[in-house]
Amino acid sequence: MRISLVIIFAYLALGAAPSFAQRLMDSSRRTVGYIEGERVTNGSRSTIGYLDGSRVMDGSRRTIGYVEDGRVMNSSRSTLGYIENGRVTDQSRRTIGYIEDGRVMDGSRRSIGYFEGVRITNAALFFFFFFY
């Protein structure tokens, strides 16, 4: 299931969408995707996934993961990692990244992306599944 999660968020790198959506950007501040309501879309506004409460779904609405109480889980609810106090960790709780002030950073605190108008959980999902 980890591959499915990575594939959904990797598609975010396909282009830009209208400016009213919540924006995800790479380290050069190029728009790499949007979250519009529950939908995750690519540059041509094709739906590539959904974020519905604690569920992460692919384009066919199959549940591929969950985020609950700071835990990031696959579809079987096995823990893949954690999001807590601005840190993103793997299942052994080793820090693999940070999220703060609209920036997404790797473990060395180098900026690898930005988000605008996106709930911190959604930005964390993008980071976690894209780089995990």
DSSP file (Angstrom, degrees, kcal/mol; ACC not computed):
  #  RESIDUE AA STRUCTURE BP1 BP2  ACC     N-H-->O    O-->H-N    N-H-->O    O-->H-N    TCO  KAPPA ALPHA  PHI   PSI    X-CA   Y-CA   Z-CA
    1    1 A M     >        0   0    0      0, 0.0     4,-2.0     0, 0.0     5,-0.2   0.000 360.0 360.0 360.0 -23.9    0.0    0.0    0.0
    2    2 A R  H  >  +     0   0    0      1,-0.2     4,-2.3     2,-0.2     5,-0.2   0.894 360.0  54.0 -60.9 -37.7    2.9    2.4    0.5
    3    3 A I  H  > S+     0   0    0      1,-0.2     4,-2.5     2,-0.2    -1,-0.2   0.917 106.5  51.3 -62.9 -42.3    3.5    2.5   -3.3
    4    4 A S  H  > S+     0   0    0      1,-0.2     4,-2.0     2,-0.2    -1,-0.2   0.906 109.7  50.2 -60.4 -41.5   -0.1    3.5   -3.8
    5    5 A L  H  X S+     0   0    0     -4,-2.0     4,-1.6     1,-0.2    -1,-0.2   0.912 111.6  47.6 -64.4 -42.1    0.2    6.3   -1.3
    6    6 A V  H  X S+     0   0    0     -4,-2.3     4,-2.1     1,-0.2    -1,-0.2   0.905 109.2  54.7 -65.3 -40.9    3.4    7.6   -3.0
    7    7 A I  H  X S+     0   0    0     -4,-2.5     4,-1.5     1,-0.2    -2,-0.2   0.920 105.2  52.4 -61.2 -45.7    1.8    7.4   -6.5
    8    8 A I  H  < S+     0   0    0     -4,-2.0     3,-0.3     1,-0.2     4,-0.2   0.937 116.2  38.5 -57.8 -48.0   -1.2    9.6   -5.5
    9    9 A F  H >< S+     0   0    0     -4,-1.6     3,-1.0     1,-0.2    -1,-0.2   0.742 107.4  63.9 -80.6 -21.2    0.9   12.4   -4.1
   10   10 A A  H >< S+     0   0    0     -4,-2.1     3,-1.7     1,-0.2    -1,-0.2   0.839  92.8  65.6 -66.2 -31.5    3.6   12.1   -6.8
   11   11 A Y  G >< S+     0   0    0     -4,-1.5     3,-1.4    -3,-0.3    -1,-0.2   0.674  79.8  81.1 -64.1 -16.4    0.9   13.0   -9.4
   12   12 A L  G X  S+     0   0    0     -3,-1.0     3,-0.7     1,-0.3    -1,-0.3   0.731  77.1  72.3 -61.8 -19.2    0.7   16.4   -7.7
   13   13 A A  G <  S+     0   0    0     -3,-1.7    -1,-0.3     1,-0.2    20,-0.1   0.277  70.7  95.7 -79.4  13.2    3.8   17.4   -9.7
   14   14 A L  G <  S-     0   0    0     -3,-1.4     2,-0.3    18,-0.5    -1,-0.2   0.500  91.7 -78.6 -88.8  -3.3    1.9   17.6  -12.9
   15   15 A G    <   -     0   0    0     -3,-0.7     2,-0.3    17,-0.3    -1,-0.2  -0.970  56.6 -41.1 147.6-160.4    1.1   21.3  -13.1
   16   16 A A        -     0   0    0     -2,-0.3    29,-0.1    27,-0.1    18,-0.1  -0.714  35.0-167.3-112.0 158.2   -1.0   24.2  -11.9
   17   17 A A        -     0   0    0     -2,-0.3    26,-0.1     1,-0.2    27,-0.1  -0.744  46.9 -51.7-131.0 178.9   -4.7   24.7  -11.2
   18   18 A P    >   -     0   0    0      0, 0.0     3,-1.3     0, 0.0    -1,-0.2  -0.114  51.1-117.8 -57.4 153.8   -6.9   27.7  -10.6
   19   19 A S  T 3  S+     0   0    0      1,-0.2     4,-0.1    -3,-0.1    -2,-0.0   0.606 104.3  70.9 -72.9 -12.2   -5.7   30.2   -7.9
   20   20 A F  T 3  S+     0   0    0      2,-0.1    -1,-0.2    16,-0.0     2,-0.1   0.627  83.2  88.0 -81.0 -10.6   -8.8   29.7   -5.6
   21   21 A A  S <  S-     0   0    0     -3,-1.3     2,-0.4     1,-0.1    15,-0.2  -0.365  95.4 -91.7 -81.3 164.9   -7.7   26.2   -4.6
   22   22 A Q  E     -A   35   0A   0     13,-1.9    13,-2.0    95,-0.1     2,-0.3  -0.659  52.4-136.4 -77.1 130.7   -5.4   25.5   -1.7
   23   23 A R  E     -AB  34 116A   0     93,-1.4    93,-2.3    -2,-0.4     2,-0.4  -0.719  21.4-167.0-106.1 139.1   -1.9   25.4   -3.1
   24   24 A L  E     -AB  33 115A   0      9,-2.4     8,-3.0    -2,-0.3     9,-1.3  -0.975  19.3-172.0-115.5 134.0    1.1   23.0   -2.6
   25   25 A M  E     -AB  31 114A   0     89,-3.0    89,-2.2    -2,-0.4     6,-0.2  -0.909  19.5-125.2-129.6 153.3    4.4   24.2   -3.9
   26   26 A D  E >   - B   0 113A   0      4,-2.3     3,-2.1    -2,-0.3    87,-0.3  -0.168  51.2 -81.3 -82.0-174.9    7.9   22.7   -4.4
   27   27 A S  T 3  S+     0   0    0     85,-0.7    86,-0.2     1,-0.3    84,-0.1   0.706 132.8  54.4 -66.4 -18.7   11.1   24.3   -3.0
   28   28 A S  T 3  S-     0   0    0     84,-0.2    -1,-0.3     2,-0.1     3,-0.1   0.296 118.8-112.4 -92.2   8.6   11.2   26.8   -5.9
   29   29 A R    <   +     0   0    0     -3,-2.1     2,-0.4     1,-0.3    -2,-0.1   0.718  67.7 148.0  63.8  25.1    7.6   27.9   -5.1
   30   30 A R        -     0   0    0      1,-0.1    -4,-2.3     2,-0.0     2,-0.3  -0.739  57.2-108.5 -82.4 137.4    6.3   26.3   -8.3
   31   31 A T  E     +A   25   0A   0     -2,-0.4    -6,-0.3    -6,-0.2     3,-0.1  -0.514  41.6 172.3 -69.9 127.1    2.8   25.1   -7.8
   32   32 A V  E     -     0   0A   0     -8,-3.0   -18,-0.5     1,-0.3   -17,-0.3   0.470  59.2 -22.3-114.4  -7.0    2.8   21.3   -7.8
   33   33 A G  E     -A   24   0A   0     -9,-1.3    -9,-2.4   -20,-0.1    -1,-0.3  -0.974  53.2-128.1 175.4 174.4   -0.8   20.6   -6.8
   34   34 A Y  E     -AC  23  41A   0      7,-1.4     7,-1.8    -2,-0.3     2,-0.5  -0.967   7.3-145.1-140.6 153.5   -4.0   21.7   -5.2
   35   35 A I  E     -AC  22  40A   0    -13,-2.0   -13,-1.9    -2,-0.3     2,-0.6  -0.989  20.8-176.7-118.0 118.2   -6.5   20.5   -2.6
   36   36 A E  E >   - C   0  39A   0      3,-2.7     3,-2.1    -2,-0.5     2,-0.4  -0.907  62.1 -55.4-119.5 101.3  -10.0   21.6   -3.6
   37   37 A G  T 3  S-     0   0    0     -2,-0.6    14,-0.0     1,-0.3   -15,-0.0  -0.550 122.0 -20.8  64.5-122.9  -12.5   20.7   -0.9
   38   38 A E  T 3  S+     0   0    0     -2,-0.4    13,-2.9    12,-0.1    -1,-0.3   0.610 120.9  97.6 -87.9 -14.6  -12.0   16.9   -0.5
   39   39 A R  E <   -CD  36  50A   0     -3,-2.1    -3,-2.7    11,-0.2     2,-0.5  -0.530  58.1-155.2 -85.6 141.1  -10.4   16.5   -3.9
   40   40 A V  E     -CD  35  49A   0      9,-2.9     8,-2.9    -2,-0.2     9,-1.3  -0.969  28.7-175.5-104.5 122.9   -6.7   16.3   -4.6
   41   41 A T  E     -CD  34  47A   0     -7,-1.8    -7,-1.4    -2,-0.5     6,-0.2  -0.832  21.0-135.6-122.3 157.2   -6.2   17.5   -8.2
   42   42 A N    >   -     0   0    0      4,-1.8     3,-1.9    -2,-0.3   -30,-0.1  -0.268  51.5 -75.7 -93.5-169.9   -3.4   17.7  -10.7
   43   43 A G  T 3  S+     0   0    0      1,-0.3   -27,-0.1   -11,-0.1   -28,-0.1   0.772 131.9  51.0 -63.2 -28.7   -2.7   20.7  -13.0
   44   44 A S  T 3  S-     0   0    0      2,-0.1    -1,-0.3   -27,-0.1     3,-0.1   0.207 118.7-109.0 -94.0  17.2   -5.5   19.9  -15.4
   45   45 A R    <   +     0   0    0     -3,-1.9     2,-0.3     1,-0.2    -2,-0.1   0.639  67.5 151.6  66.1  16.9   -8.0   19.6  -12.5
   46   46 A S        -     0   0    0      1,-0.1    -4,-1.8     2,-0.0     2,-0.4  -0.628  51.4-116.3 -74.7 135.6   -8.2   15.8  -12.9
   47   47 A T  E     +D   41   0A   0     -2,-0.3    -6,-0.2    -6,-0.2     3,-0.1  -0.607  40.1 168.3 -75.6 125.1   -9.0   14.2   -9.5
   48   48 A I  E     -     0   0A   0     -8,-2.9    11,-0.7    -2,-0.4     2,-0.3   0.478  63.6 -18.3-113.3  -8.4   -6.2   12.0   -8.4
   49   49 A G  E     -DE  40  58A   0     -9,-1.3    -9,-2.9     9,-0.2     2,-0.3  -0.983  57.4-120.9-178.5 178.1   -7.3   11.4   -4.9
   50   50 A Y  E     -DE  39  57A   0      7,-2.3     7,-2.9    -2,-0.3     2,-0.5  -0.985   2.1-155.3-139.2 147.1   -9.5   12.5   -2.0
   51   51 A L  E     + E   0  56A   0    -13,-2.9     2,-0.5    -2,-0.3     5,-0.2  -0.977  23.0 172.6-120.2 112.7   -8.9   13.5    1.6
   52   52 A D  E >   - E   0  55A   0      3,-2.4     3,-2.4    -2,-0.5     2,-0.4  -0.876  59.2 -62.3-128.8  98.1  -12.1   12.8    3.6
   53   53 A G  T 3  S-     0   0    0     -2,-0.5    13,-0.0     1,-0.3    14,-0.0  -0.495 121.3 -14.2  63.1-121.2  -11.8   13.4    7.4
   54   54 A S  T 3  S+     0   0    0     -2,-0.4    13,-2.2    -3,-0.1     2,-0.3   0.509 119.6  97.3 -89.8  -4.7   -9.1   10.9    8.5
   55   55 A R  E <   -EF  52  66A   0     -3,-2.4    -3,-2.4    11,-0.2     2,-0.5  -0.656  54.9-159.7 -93.3 141.4   -9.2    8.9    5.3
   56   56 A V  E     -EF  51  65A   0      9,-2.8     8,-3.0    -2,-0.3     9,-1.4  -0.981  22.4-176.1-111.6 125.4   -6.9    9.2    2.3
   57   57 A M  E     -EF  50  63A   0     -7,-2.9    -7,-2.3    -2,-0.5     6,-0.2  -0.888  21.8-125.9-124.9 152.9   -8.4    7.7   -0.9
   58   58 A D  E >   -E   49   0A   0      4,-2.2     3,-2.2    -2,-0.3    -9,-0.2  -0.200  50.7 -80.7 -81.5-175.9   -7.2    7.2   -4.4
   59   59 A G  T 3  S+     0   0    0    -11,-0.7   -10,-0.2     1,-0.3   -12,-0.1   0.720 132.4  53.8 -62.3 -22.3   -9.1    8.5   -7.5
   60   60 A S  T 3  S-     0   0    0    -12,-0.2    -1,-0.3     2,-0.1     3,-0.1   0.270 119.3-110.4 -92.8  10.0  -11.5    5.5   -7.3
   61   61 A R    <   +     0   0    0     -3,-2.2     2,-0.4     1,-0.3    -2,-0.1   0.716  67.2 149.8  65.2  24.1  -12.3    6.4   -3.7
   62   62 A R        -     0   0    0      1,-0.0    -4,-2.2     2,-0.0     2,-0.4  -0.749  53.6-115.3 -80.9 132.9  -10.6    3.3   -2.4
   63   63 A T  E     +F   57   0A   0     -2,-0.4    -6,-0.3    -6,-0.2     3,-0.1  -0.563  42.0 167.4 -72.3 123.5   -9.2    4.0    1.1
   64   64 A I  E     -     0   0A   0     -8,-3.0    11,-0.7    -2,-0.4     2,-0.3   0.450  60.6 -10.5-115.2  -5.5   -5.4    3.8    1.0
   65   65 A G  E     -FG  56  74A   0     -9,-1.4    -9,-2.8     9,-0.3     2,-0.3  -0.988  53.5-135.6-176.9 174.1   -4.6    5.3    4.3
   66   66 A Y  E     -FG  55  73A   0      7,-2.2     7,-3.2    -2,-0.3     2,-0.4  -0.973   1.7-157.9-141.4 152.5   -5.6    7.2    7.4
   67   67 A V  E     + G   0  72A   0    -13,-2.2     2,-0.4    -2,-0.3     5,-0.2  -0.952  30.5 155.2-131.1 115.0   -4.4   10.0    9.6
   68   68 A E  E >   - G   0  71A   0      3,-1.9     3,-2.6    -2,-0.4    -2,-0.1  -0.996  63.6  -9.6-143.4 133.6   -5.7   10.0   13.2
   69   69 A D  T 3  S-     0   0    0     -2,-0.4     3,-0.1     1,-0.3    -1,-0.1   0.846 129.7 -50.1  50.5  41.0   -4.4   11.4   16.4
   70   70 A G  T 3  S+     0   0    0      1,-0.3    13,-2.9    12,-0.1     2,-0.4   0.413 112.8 120.0  82.1  -3.1   -1.1   12.2   14.9
   71   71 A R  E <   -GH  68  82A   0     -3,-2.6    -3,-1.9    11,-0.2     2,-0.5  -0.796  51.7-152.2 -98.6 138.2   -0.6    8.7   13.4
   72   72 A V  E     +GH  67  81A   0      9,-2.9     8,-3.6    -2,-0.4     9,-1.6  -0.948  27.1 178.5-105.3 123.3   -0.2    8.1    9.6
   73   73 A M  E     -GH  66  79A   0     -7,-3.2    -7,-2.2    -2,-0.5     6,-0.2  -0.865  26.6-123.6-127.2 156.0   -1.5    4.6    8.7
   74   74 A N  E >   -G   65   0A   0      4,-2.1     3,-2.1    -2,-0.3    -9,-0.3  -0.209  52.7 -81.3 -82.7-174.5   -1.9    2.4    5.7
   75   75 A S  T 3  S+     0   0    0    -11,-0.7   -10,-0.2     1,-0.3   -12,-0.1   0.734 133.1  54.7 -65.6 -21.2   -5.3    1.0    4.7
   76   76 A S  T 3  S-     0   0    0    -12,-0.2    -1,-0.3     2,-0.1     3,-0.1   0.357 118.5-113.6 -88.8   5.2   -4.9   -1.9    7.2
   77   77 A R    <   +     0   0    0     -3,-2.1     2,-0.4     1,-0.3    -2,-0.1   0.713  65.3 150.7  66.3  24.2   -4.3    0.7    9.9
   78   78 A S        -     0   0    0      1,-0.1    -4,-2.1     2,-0.0     2,-0.3  -0.721  54.1-108.5 -80.0 136.6   -0.7   -0.3   10.4
   79   79 A T  E     +H   73   0A   0     -2,-0.4    -6,-0.3    -6,-0.2     3,-0.1  -0.506  38.9 174.0 -73.2 126.7    1.3    2.8   11.6
   80   80 A L  E     -     0   0A   0     -8,-3.6    11,-0.9     1,-0.3     2,-0.3   0.681  64.0 -47.9 -97.9 -27.4    3.7    4.2    9.0
   81   81 A G  E     -HI  72  90A   0     -9,-1.6    -9,-2.9     9,-0.2    -1,-0.3  -0.974  55.4 -97.3 177.0-169.3    4.7    7.2   11.0
   82   82 A Y  E     -HI  71  89A   0      7,-1.7     7,-2.8    -2,-0.3     2,-0.5  -0.950   6.0-152.7-138.5 153.2    3.6   10.2   13.1
   83   83 A I  E     + I   0  88A   0    -13,-2.9     2,-0.3    -2,-0.3     5,-0.2  -0.980  38.1 147.9-124.1 114.2    3.0   13.9   12.8
   84   84 A E  E >   - I   0  87A   0      3,-2.4     3,-2.4    -2,-0.5    -2,-0.1  -0.970  59.6  -9.6-154.9 134.6    3.5   15.7   16.1
   85   85 A N  T 3  S-     0   0    0     -2,-0.3     3,-0.1     1,-0.3    -1,-0.1   0.843 127.4 -50.2  50.3  42.5    4.7   19.1   17.3
   86   86 A G  T 3  S+     0   0    0      1,-0.3    13,-2.6    12,-0.1     2,-0.3   0.444 116.6 112.7  80.9  -1.6    5.8   20.1   13.8
   87   87 A R  E <   -IJ  84  98A   0     -3,-2.4    -3,-2.4    11,-0.2     2,-0.5  -0.805  53.6-154.0-106.0 147.3    7.8   16.9   13.3
   88   88 A V  E     -IJ  83  97A   0      9,-2.7     8,-3.2    -2,-0.3     9,-1.5  -0.988  24.8-178.9-115.0 125.4    7.1   14.1   10.8
   89   89 A T  E     -IJ  82  95A   0     -7,-2.8    -7,-1.7    -2,-0.5     6,-0.2  -0.832  25.3-119.9-124.0 159.9    8.6   10.8   12.0
   90   90 A D  E >   -I   81   0A   0      4,-2.1     3,-2.3    -2,-0.3    -9,-0.2  -0.219  52.9 -81.5 -83.1-175.1    8.7    7.3   10.6
   91   91 A Q  T 3  S+     0   0    0    -11,-0.9   -10,-0.2     1,-0.3   -12,-0.1   0.730 133.7  55.6 -66.6 -19.2    7.2    4.3   12.6
   92   92 A S  T 3  S-     0   0    0    -12,-0.2    -1,-0.3     2,-0.1     3,-0.1   0.355 118.8-113.9 -88.5   5.5   10.3    4.2   14.8
   93   93 A R    <   +     0   0    0     -3,-2.3     2,-0.4     1,-0.3    -2,-0.1   0.706  65.5 150.1  66.9  23.5    9.7    7.9   15.6
   94   94 A R        -     0   0    0      1,-0.1    -4,-2.1     2,-0.0     2,-0.3  -0.733  54.9-109.5 -80.5 134.8   12.9    9.0   13.9
   95   95 A T  E     +J   89   0A   0     -2,-0.4    -6,-0.3    -6,-0.2     3,-0.1  -0.489  44.1 166.6 -69.5 125.5   12.5   12.5   12.5
   96   96 A I  E     -     0   0A   0     -8,-3.2    11,-0.7     1,-0.3     2,-0.3   0.438  63.9 -15.6-114.4  -6.5   12.3   12.5    8.7
   97   97 A G  E     -JK  88 106A   0     -9,-1.5    -9,-2.7     9,-0.2     2,-0.3  -0.990  54.9-124.8-178.5 176.8   11.0   16.1    8.3
   98   98 A Y  E     -JK  87 105A   0      7,-2.2     7,-3.1    -2,-0.3     2,-0.4  -0.959   7.1-159.7-138.6 154.0    9.4   19.2    9.8
   99   99 A I  E     + K   0 104A   0    -13,-2.6     2,-0.3    -2,-0.3     5,-0.2  -0.973  31.0 138.7-136.0 120.5    6.4   21.4    9.0
  100  100 A E  E >   + K   0 103A   0      3,-2.0     3,-2.3    -2,-0.4    -2,-0.1  -0.960  60.9   2.0-161.6 144.7    6.2   24.9   10.3
  101  101 A D  T 3  S-     0   0    0     -2,-0.3     3,-0.1     1,-0.3    -1,-0.0   0.831 128.6 -51.3  49.7  41.8    5.1   28.4    9.1
  102  102 A G  T 3  S+     0   0    0      1,-0.2    13,-1.9    12,-0.1     2,-0.4   0.534 114.4 116.3  78.1   5.2    3.9   27.2    5.7
  103  103 A R  E <   -KL 100 114A   0     -3,-2.3    -3,-2.0    11,-0.2     2,-0.5  -0.858  52.1-154.3-109.9 144.0    7.2   25.3    5.0
  104  104 A V  E     -KL  99 113A   0      9,-3.1     8,-3.2    -2,-0.4     9,-1.4  -0.978  24.8-175.7-111.7 124.8    7.8   21.6    4.5
  105  105 A M  E     -KL  98 111A   0     -7,-3.1    -7,-2.2    -2,-0.5     6,-0.2  -0.877  22.1-124.6-125.0 153.0   11.4   20.7    5.4
  106  106 A D  E >   -K   97   0A   0      4,-2.2     3,-2.1    -2,-0.3    -9,-0.2  -0.161  52.2 -79.8 -80.1-175.1   13.5   17.5    5.3
  107  107 A G  T 3  S+     0   0    0    -11,-0.7   -10,-0.2     1,-0.3    -1,-0.1   0.704 133.4  53.5 -63.0 -20.6   15.3   16.1    8.3
  108  108 A S  T 3  S-     0   0    0    -12,-0.2    -1,-0.3     2,-0.1     3,-0.1   0.295 119.0-110.8 -94.1   7.9   18.1   18.7    7.9
  109  109 A R    <   +     0   0    0     -3,-2.1     2,-0.4     1,-0.3    -2,-0.1   0.712  68.1 147.4  67.2  24.9   15.6   21.5    7.9
  110  110 A R        -     0   0    0      1,-0.0    -4,-2.2     2,-0.0     2,-0.3  -0.762  56.1-110.0 -83.9 135.7   16.1   22.3    4.2
  111  111 A S  E     + L   0 105A   0     -2,-0.4    -6,-0.3    -6,-0.2     3,-0.1  -0.490  43.3 166.9 -68.4 127.6   12.9   23.6    2.6
  112  112 A I  E     -     0   0A   0     -8,-3.2   -85,-0.7     1,-0.3     2,-0.3   0.418  64.5  -9.8-117.1  -5.3   11.5   21.1    0.2
  113  113 A G  E     -BL  26 104A   0     -9,-1.4    -9,-3.1   -87,-0.3    -1,-0.3  -0.982  54.1-138.0-177.9 171.2    8.1   22.6   -0.3
  114  114 A Y  E     -BL  25 103A   0    -89,-2.2   -89,-3.0    -2,-0.3     2,-0.3  -0.932   9.7-156.7-138.3 158.8    5.5   25.2    0.8
  115  115 A F  E     -B   24   0A   0    -13,-1.9     2,-0.4    -2,-0.3   -91,-0.2  -0.998   1.6-164.2-140.0 146.3    1.8   25.2    1.4
  116  116 A E  E    S-B   23   0A   0    -93,-2.3   -93,-1.4    -2,-0.3     3,-0.1  -0.992  75.4  -7.1-130.7 124.6   -0.7   28.1    1.3
  117  117 A G  S    S+     0   0    0     -2,-0.4     2,-0.5     1,-0.2    -1,-0.1   0.674  97.1 127.5  70.7  17.1   -4.2   27.8    2.7
  118  118 A V        -     0   0    0    -95,-0.2    -1,-0.2   -96,-0.0   -16,-0.1  -0.900  67.3-109.2-110.3 133.6   -3.9   24.1    3.4
  119  119 A R    >>  -     0   0    0     -2,-0.5     4,-2.1     1,-0.1     3,-0.6  -0.277  31.8-116.6 -55.7 144.3   -4.7   22.5    6.7
  120  120 A I  H 3> S+     0   0    0      1,-0.3     4,-2.5     2,-0.2     5,-0.2   0.841 114.5  57.2 -55.8 -36.0   -1.5   21.4    8.4
  121  121 A T  H 3> S+     0   0    0      2,-0.2     4,-2.4     1,-0.2    -1,-0.3   0.911 106.9  48.2 -63.1 -41.2   -2.7   17.7    8.3
  122  122 A N  H <> S+     0   0    0     -3,-0.6     4,-2.2     2,-0.2    -2,-0.2   0.905 112.1  48.6 -66.4 -40.1   -3.1   17.9    4.5
  123  123 A A  H  X S+     0   0    0     -4,-2.1     4,-2.5     1,-0.2    -1,-0.2   0.903 111.6  50.7 -64.1 -39.8    0.4   19.4    4.0
  124  124 A A  H  X S+     0   0    0     -4,-2.5     4,-3.5    -5,-0.2     5,-0.2   0.888 107.8  52.8 -65.0 -39.0    1.8   16.7    6.3
  125  125 A L  H  X S+     0   0    0     -4,-2.4     4,-2.6     2,-0.2     5,-0.4   0.932 109.1  49.5 -60.7 -45.2    0.0   14.1    4.2
  126  126 A F  H  X S+     0   0    0     -4,-2.2     4,-1.7     1,-0.2     5,-0.3   0.946 116.4  42.4 -57.7 -49.3    1.6   15.5    1.1
  127  127 A F  H  X S+     0   0    0     -4,-2.5     4,-2.4     2,-0.2     5,-0.3   0.955 115.8  47.5 -62.2 -51.5    5.0   15.5    2.7
  128  128 A F  H  X S+     0   0    0     -4,-3.5     4,-1.5     1,-0.2    -2,-0.2   0.920 117.8  38.2 -62.4 -47.7    4.8   12.1    4.3
  129  129 A F  H  < S+     0   0    0     -4,-2.6    -1,-0.2    -5,-0.2    -2,-0.2   0.776 117.2  50.2 -78.4 -24.8    3.5   10.2    1.4
  130  130 A F  H  < S+     0   0    0     -4,-1.7    -2,-0.2    -5,-0.4    -1,-0.2   0.881 124.6  26.3 -78.4 -37.8    5.6   11.9   -1.2
  131  131 A F  H  <        0   0    0     -4,-2.4    -2,-0.2    -5,-0.3    -3,-0.2   0.512 360.0 360.0-105.2  -6.3    8.9   11.5    0.6
  132  132 A Y     <        0   0    0     -4,-1.5    -1,-0.2    -5,-0.3    -3,-0.1   0.504 360.0 360.0 -70.6 360.0    8.3    8.4    2.7
